[in-house]
Amino acid sequence: MKASRRLIVGLLASVIGFPAAAAVQPGVEPENWAAYKRMFLEENGRIVDNANGNISHSEGQGYGLLLAYLANSPDDFEQIWYFTRTELMVRDDGLAAWRWDPASHPHVSDVNNASDGDVLIAYSLALAGYAWHRDDYLRIAAKIARTLLKEVVVTSKGRTLLLPATDGFSVSQRKDGPVVNPSYWIYEAIPVMAALAPSDAWSKLFRDGQGLHAIMQFGPRRLPADWVSLSETPKPAFGFEKEFGYNSIRIPLYLMRAGIEDKPLLARLAEGMTTADRTPATIDLSTGTAKEALPDPGYRIINHIVACVVDGAQLPQSSQRFTPALYYPSTLQLLGLAFVAEKHPECL
């Protein structure tokens, strides 16, 4: 591992931007992390999605690892990683099974992976391995990145794409394939993936993901769909709701956390996903009507951060105050607060 570790650590140093001996950069406040743990983290390291039948999934474990890293909590990180590696890392290729259901026997009810969950896991392991000098974390992160590069980073019609999973979305598996989920592009993680598994494909994936936003403007609100067919002209994929939904709500946050402060794009997304009373919502792309209002502070904070980035607006106290209720918006709120604390403290 020594030679490969030196290469990985050297590449990570250039990407992450601070020495491994330094403390973890500004992140999740201790009291907020404690509240998050009380609500969503079980003693065995399982992150519970309490709005989705109390299941767990690779996305949630990846988010939990990232938040534990940002909270500078190695013990919590290891606890979450223990459940992840013993319960979800059951595939032969080193990726994680995406779904774990406490009511199902066996608990892994679907062994297909979810590429965003794998990216989050690898990204978090790389950050923690670099900061806390854990070669085991770096080694596993590199293995995941190599498998992702081989199995789900693909080229189609001149674009480099991230398939949502190894099974079910490719040209050979769907008549309207390839099908992608734009919210699976976790832009901040892509340079780290490139350090773990060097390839020009990662920079192309970063660039082409951004480029898709210029043409994924569906319906009167000009929003991307959660699931998009790229077989011909981009369009909402067959068999999925034609909506800007729970998946897509995080796209502006992912862009901003990666330093992509494209103000026209961010403003279009924020305006498109907001109702007349300024509440975020899922959107029917065919009609432009709101399907479900999303009033939780974890959803509202995304538009507030866009306003910070675009106009320098201060975050309201309602967004800065963390009172966790549901797993997904609570996660987005902590990621949003960590971003603003590090990159835009003037908005606090």
N, C-alpha and C positions, 0 to 999 in steps of 0.2 A: 504493500500500500504506500510505502514511503515516496517513491517517485511520483505516482499518480496523485498522492496527497499534496506534494509540493506544487504540482501543476494546478490542481484544483484550487488550492489555497491562494496561489498567486493570481489566478484568474478571478477568484471571488474578491480578492482585495481590490482589484481594479474596478469591479462592478459595484461592490457594496459601499466602498468609499470611506471606511474607517478601519483602523488596525484591529486585528483579532484580540489584542490585549485590552482594547478599550471597552468601556461598559456599553451595553446595548443602548442604542440611540433612543430618543424620546418616544414613548409608546403609550401603553395602557396604564392608567393610574391604578395604584394598588387597591384602592377601595372599590373601583369599578370592576377590576378583575375578581375580587373577592365576591362581589354581588353576582357576577356572571357564573362563577363556580358554584355558588350555592344553588342557583337556579337550574343549571344545565349539565354540570359535571358530576358523574357518579364516582364512587370510590374506586371502581375498577378501571377508570379512565375513559368511560364512554360519555360522549357528548350526546345529549338527548334532544331530539327535535320534538318539542312538546306540542307543536301545532300539526304534526303529521303522524299521529298514532304512537308517539314516543319511540319511533325508530331511530336508528343511527345510520350514518352514511359516510362515505369517504370524504365528501365535501365538509361535513360537520367536523370530522376528526381533523381534517386539514386546517379548517378555520381555528379549531381549538388549539392546535399546535402553534399556529401563527400568533394567536393572541397570547398564549403562554410565553412565547419568545418575546413578544413586544412588552409583556409585563415583567420580563427578566426573571422568570420563575423556572429554573431548570428542573426542580422536583415535579412541578405540575406538568411540565413538558414531557418528562419521562413517563409519568402516569398515563397521559393521553397516548403517548407513543406505544406503551405496553399493550393497551387494548387494541390499538390500530394494527400492530404487527402480529398479535396473537389471534385476533378475531377476523380481520379483514384481509390480511396479506396471505390469502389461501390459494392464489392463482400460481400457475407454474412460471409465468413471465415476470413476476415481481411487482405487478400492479395490484391495486386493491380492489376487492369485490366492493361494489358500490353500496349495497344495502344490507343492513343487519336489523332484524325484526325480533323484539323480545317475545312476541306471540307466535313466532314460527319455529318449527323444529325440522331441520337445523335452523339456526338463527340467520345464517346467510341465505336469504331467500332469492337472491339474484347474483350470480357470480360474474356477470359482465362488469366491466369497470366503468367509471365516469372520469373522463380525462381531466376535468377541472379539479376533481378531488385529488387525483394523482399529482397534478401540478402543484397544488397547495401543499400536499404532504412533502414532496421533494423539495420545494422551495423552503419550507419551514425547517426541514432537516438540514438543509445546506446552511441556512442562516445560523441555526443553533450550533451545528457542528463547527462552523467557522468561529463563532464568538466564544464558545465554551470548550473548544479544543477537543471535540468528540469525533475521532476518526471513524467510529462506527456509523455515526449519523451521515458523515460525508460519503462514505462508501455506499450506503443504501440509497442516498439521494442520487448519486451518479448512476446507479443501476436503474432506478426509476426513469431518470432523464433519458438514458440510452434506449430503454424500451419504448418510451413515448415517441422518441425520434424515429424509431424503426416501425412502430405499429400505427400511430395515429397522426403523425405529421406527414401530410401527403401533398402532392402537387396535382392540380386539376385546372385545365384551361389557363395555364400560365400563372396561377395563384398558388401560394403555399398556404395550406389550411390545417386546422386542428379538428380532426374527427371527434365527435363527442364520446366515442367508445370504440373499442376494437371490433365490436360486432354490431351490425345493424344500420350503418350510416354511409357506407362507401358506394361507389359507382356500381360495383358488382352485387351489392346487396339491396339496392333500392332503384326503382325505375327513375326516380327523380334525384338520385344521388349524384354527387355527394350532398349530404345534408349536414349543416353546421348549426351550432348554437353560438351566436355572437358573444354571449356573456361568459363563455368558457375561455375567452382570451384574457388571461390574467397577466396584463402587460408588464407589471412590475417584476413578475417572476421570470419572464422570458430571457432577459440577459443572464440571470443566474442559471437557467437551464443550459444556456450556451456555454457557460463556464464549466458546468458538470459534464456535458456531452458535446464538445466543440463541433460545430457545423454551421455553415452559412444558412442553412434552412431556418434557424431560429430568427435571424435578423429579417429574413423574408417573411416569416410568419408574423412578426411584429408589424412590419410595413404593410403587408396585405390585409391584416386585420383592420388596421386604421382605414385603409383604402376602401374596404367594404362599406364603411359607414357613409361614404359619399353616394352609394348606389342602393343601400338598403333603406329606402325612405318610402314606406308603404302607407297607403291610405291618406286621408286628409290631414292627419297629424304628422306625416312624414317620419314615422318611427320604424325601427327594425322589428322583425318578428322574433319570438323566442327561438323558433326553428325555421331555418331558411334553406331552401333548395337552391343549389348552384349548378344544376345540370345545364341550364340555359341562362336566360336573364334571371337574376335573383328574384325569388318570390317565396311567400310563405309555403312551407313544406306540406305536402299532402299527408292527411291523417292526424295533424296537430291543430289545435285551436289557432285561428288567425288572430293572434293577439300579441301585444306588448305586455308581458305578464311578469310574474314574480322573478323569473330568471333575468329579464332585461332590466329590471329596476336598478340593478347594481352596475350596469355598464358605465354610467358617468363616474361613479366612484372608482372603478378600476382604471379608467382613463386618467383621472386626476391623481390617484396614488402613484401612477407610473410617471408623473410629470408631463402628461399630455394635456396641456392647458389650451386646447383648441377652442377658443371662446365661442365662435359661431356654432360649432358642433355641440358643445355643452349646453349652450342656451337653447338650441333647437330641441335637444333631448329633454331638458328640464321643462320647457314650455309644453312640449307634446304630452308629457306624462302627468300633467297637472290639471285638475278640474278648475272650474270657475272660482271656487272658494279657496284655491291654492293648496288643495289636498292631493298628494300623489295618488295614482290609481292605476289599475290594470286597464288596458285600452283595447276595444274591439277595432282592429285595423281596417275592417271593411267600411265601418260607419264613422269611426272616430269617436264613438261614445264611450264614456267610462263604464267599465263593467263592475269593478269593486274598488271602493275607496280604501286607501291605506293610510290611516291617520297616525299610526304608531310613530313615535319620535325617531325610530331607527330608519323609517322610510323618509320622513320629512327632512331629516338631516342632509340627505343627498342633494335636494334642491337648495338647501341653505348653504352647503359647501360650494355648489355651483355659483351661487350669488356672491360668495366670498371670493372665489377665483376670478369671476367675470367682472364684478363691480366693487370688490373690496368690502362687501357688507359684513357686518358682525353677525355671528351665530346667535340666535335668540337663546335665552336661558333654558327654554323648553328642550332644545336640542343638546345643550351642554349637560343637562341633568340626566343621569343614567339610572333608570329604574327598570330592570329587565322584566319582561313579561313573556315574550315569544322568542324562540331561539334565533330565527333568521333576522328579523329587524334589530334585535339586540346585538347580534354579531356585526351587522352593517354599521350600527351606531358606534361601536367601539373602534372599528377600523377607520371610520370617518373622523372620530375625535383624535385618534392617534395621528392621522394625516395632518389635520389642521394644527395640532400642537407642534408638529415637527416642521411643517412647511409654511404655514400661514398663521403663526401665533397672533398676528395683529387682528385676526378675526375673532379672537376669544375675549 
